[in-house]
Amino acid sequence: MIRKISLILITIAASSILFLSCNDKKKVAEEEKEITLVMAEVNAPDSISGRMDQAFKEKVEELSKGKIKIDLQCSGVLGDNKSVREIMSKPGSSIQITRQGPIAELSSTYSLLIVPYTFRNHEHFWNFANSDTAQKLLEKPREEGKSMIGLFYGEEGFRNLFSTKKITSAKDFEGLSMRVTGEKTNQTLATSLKMNKKEIKFAKLYEALSTGEADVADQPLANYLTGHFNEVAPNVILNSHQLGIMITYITTECWDSLTPNQQKILREAGKYASEYCRKISEEGEENALKEIQSKGVTVVKVDDITPYKEGFKDYIKEATSSNPELYQEILSYAK
């Protein structure tokens, strides 16, 4: 009798092991299932953001051994940033990943990252980006009930003004027309320098500058070059009013559908792309300045940023008042 019971127990145990083994194999098979994630990029493939995206794509496909493919679409072919966010906010989105800036509508804390003259230099930003504080901020959109979460950070250099007209000082901007977006920073800059504001999509900016619809715009130096803006606006003013911070987002719906292993691959690839971005951004800014000067562009160095920074005084106070402790923590990474 005891022997029979023992045989029954052994049989049950063996069946349980077999059941678990089958489940494990099924899970592995699911993890190895091929998936394709569509990624939207508004800038050109040879821009800093486009090259960072490509590094992310290649690393994801390498780490997953081709099981996760990134369908990277650059140059705004899937729409401008706002249109892409609208698509990604809906269930069953045809776009899963996008590279954009810190969008305040996704998290109120992101507004602190785009406050003018917050980051002193590249090192200040990367000290922050690699901190626990920054990593926690990537999760904020989900916590605030939005349809996306952040994967990793990047930056494309400091934004500077450029103009079709010759500029020698801040006073020379008065009466000119500046291209603005819905983002408050360049709107405030245009107002403080007494310029007329013109809302123009990035894809139409070259044409607007060439026809005189706009006289002034702002971009990081590398984007200024890749956009060929030197051909129509050959005057650059190095006021460095804002760092071009980038965050790569994924829809929460897509993220939650991934296995832990797939999520790990995307995080590891994001870390790799972020480090790659740091290298090419710092080098790109230096090289872009040299190339701009070699192309005959007039470069105005700003020794005193006071006339530019002064116009942001009220904006900075207002933008940081809701979370002054976090803003001071961001500033503290300037070591």
N, C-alpha and C positions, 0 to 999 in steps of 0.2 A: 504493500500500500504506500509506504513512504517513498519507495523507489518510483512508483507511478506519479506521485505528486511532484517529485523532483523533476521527472521528465516533462511534466506539464509546465512547470515553472521555467525550465530551460527553453521550452518551445515558445512560451509567451515572451521571454526576454529576447530571444532571437528574432521574433516577429517585430518587437518594438525597435530593435536595432535596425532591422531591415526597413521599417517604416520611416525612422528618422533619417536613414541613409538616403532613401528615395526622396524625402523632403529636401535634404541638403542638396542633392543632385538637381532637383527641380529649381531650387533657389539659385544655384550656380548657373544653371541654364538661362534663367531669367536675367541674371546679371550680365551674361554674355550676349544677350539679345542685342542686335544692332539697332541703334537709334540715330536719328539725324535731328540736330537742333539748329534752327535758323537764327542767325545773328545779324542785327541791323547796325550799320555804321553810316553816319551822314558824311563823314570826311572821305578823302581819296585814299586808295590803298597805300600810297607812298607817304602819307602823313604820319605823324608820330602815333596817333590813335589807331590808324589803319595798320601800322607795323606791329603795334602792341596786340591788336586783335589777331593778326596772323600768327604771332608767337603763341598766343593762347590756343588758337585752333590747332596748330601743329603739335603742341604739347599734349593737348587732350587726346588727339588721335594716336599719338605715340604711346601714352600711358595706358590707353584703353585697347591698344593693339588693333585699332581701326574699328572697334565696336561702337564707339561714340564718334559720330562725324559732325563737324561744325560747318554748316552752310553759310559762309560769311558773305554778306552782300554789302558792299561799300558804295560810296558816292551818292548816298541818299536814294538809291533805286527803290527802296521799300517805303520811302516817305521821309519827311522831316522828323525831327525828334519828337515834337508834340504828337504828330500822327502815329508814330510808332508806339508811344506811350498809350495812346487811346486804344490801339489794337491790342496791346499787351494787357490792358485792364479788363478785357472781356474773356469769359471762359472759352477754352478751346482755341486760344490765340494761335495764329499762323506764324507768329514771331515769338521765340522763347527767350532770346538774350539780346541786350542792346548795351552799347557803350555811350553814356551821356555824362552830363555834369552832375553835381549834387543838386537834386531837384527838391525844392522846398515843399512842393505839393506831395511828395512821397514821404517826407519827414520834416517836421519843423526844425529839428536839430541841424539839418543840412544847410539851412540858411546861414549858420555860423561859419561854414567853410567857404562861403563866397563873399564874406564881408571884405571890402577892399583893404589892402595893406595889412592883412592879418598875418600872412606868412612872409618872413623876412627874406628867406632864400630857399633854395631847393632842399638843403639839409634840414631846415626847420620842418618843412612839409613831410619829408620821409621819416624823420624821427616820430612825428605824429602818426603817419600812415601805418607804421610797423608796431604801434602801441596797442595795448589791450583796449584802450578807449576807442580807437578808430575801428577795431574789429567789432566791438559791440554796436557801434553806430550802423554797421552794415545790416544789422538785424532790425533796425528801427522801423522801416516801412511796414514790415509784417506786424510788429507790435502795435502800430498805429492803424492797422486794418487795411493796408494797401495790398495791391496784387503782385508786388515785386519785393525782392530782397537783394542786397548788394553781395557781389562775389569778391571783388578786389578793387584796389585803387590804382590810379595812374595820374600822371600830370604831363601837360604838353608845353610847359614853359609859361613865363609871365606874359600877360596880355599887354600890348602897347598900342597906342594910337597911330594911325597912318592917314595921310591926307593927300588929296589931289592938289592942294594948295601949299605954298611954301609957308612953313610955320617956324617961328623963332622963339616964341614964348607962349604961355597959356592964354594970354590976351588975344592972340591971333585967331583963336577958334571962334570968337564971338561972331554970330550971324551965319556961320556955316551950317550945313545940314549933316547930321550924324546918323548913320545906320544904327538902329537899336532893335532889340528883341523885346519879349515880354519880361525879360529878366531886369530886376531893379537896378543893378549896378551900373550898366551902361546908360540906362535912362537917367539916373542921378548924375552921372558924369556929364552927359549932354546938357542937362539943366544947369549944373554948377558952372560950366564953361560958356553958358549962354548960347548954346547951339539949338537949332531946330531939329526935332526928332522925326526920323523916318523909319517906320517899321518895314524891314525888307528881309526876305528869307535869304539864307546863306547862299543857296544855289543861284540867286539873282543878284548877288552883291557885286560881282565883277561888272556886270552890265550896268548896274545902277551907278557905279563909280565912273564908268567910261562915258555915260550919257549925261552926267551931271546931276542925276537924281539925288545922289548923295556925294558929299565932299569928304567925309571922315568915317572911319570905322575902326574897330579894334580887334586884334587877333594876336596870338603868340607868333613870334618871328618865323617859326618853322611853317606854320599854316599860311602866313603871309606869302612865303615863297612858293609853297605847293599850290596855292591858289592863284599864282602869277599876278598878284595885286601890285607888284612893283611896276608892271607895265602901265597901269592906269592911275596909281596913287604912289608916286616915287618919293614920298616924304614920310619918314618914320620918326616918331617921338618916343623916346625910351622912358616913359613915365611909370611903367611896371605896376599898374594899379591893381591888378588881380592875377593870382595864379590860376592857370587853366587846369583845375582839378577834374579828374575823370573818375567815374565809378561805373563798373560793369555790372549790370543788373540781370536777374533771371526771374521769370514769373514764379510765384509761389506754387502755382498749380504744377508747373513742370518740375520744380525742385522737389516737391513732395512725392512726385511719381517716380523719382530716381531711387535706386537702391543705395544703401550706405556706401558701397564701394564706388558707385558712379559719382556720388556727391564728393567723396574723397578725391577722386580724379580731377573733378572740376576745381576744387579748392587748391590742389597741388599745382595744377596748370595755371591757375590764377596767380599764385605766389610767384611762379616762374615768370609769367608775363609782366607782372608788376616790377620785378627786379630788372627785367629787360628794358622796360619803359624808363626806369630811372636812369639807366646808362645812356640810352639814345636821346633822352630829353635834354640832359645836361650837355652832352656832346653836340646835339642838334642846335641848341640855342647859340652856342659859341660859333659853330660852323655857319649857321644861318646869318649871323651878323656879318661875318667875313664875306659871305657870298653876296649879301645885300649891298654891301659897300663896293664890292667889285663890279656890280651891275650899275653903279652910278647913282644909287639911291642916296638921297640926302638924309643923314642920320643925326638927329638932334639929341644929345645927351642931356638929361635933366639932373642938374646938381642939387637943386632945391625942389623937393616934391611938395612943399607946403601949399602952393596954389592949387595943386591937384587934390591933395589929401584934405584940405580945409573944406572943400565942397561936400565931402562925405561925413563930416562931423556929426550931423543930426542923424544921418542914416545909420552910422555905426552904433550910435547910442541906442537908437530904436531897435535895430536888428539884434543887439546883444542883451537887451534888458530882460527878455523872458528867461534867459538861461545864462546869467553872468558867470556862474561858477564853472560851467562847462567851457565857456569862451576863454576864461582865464587859464583853464587847464590846457586848452589848445595852444594858447600863447606860450605856456611854460615849456613847450618842447623846443623852443628856440635856444638850444644850448650849444 
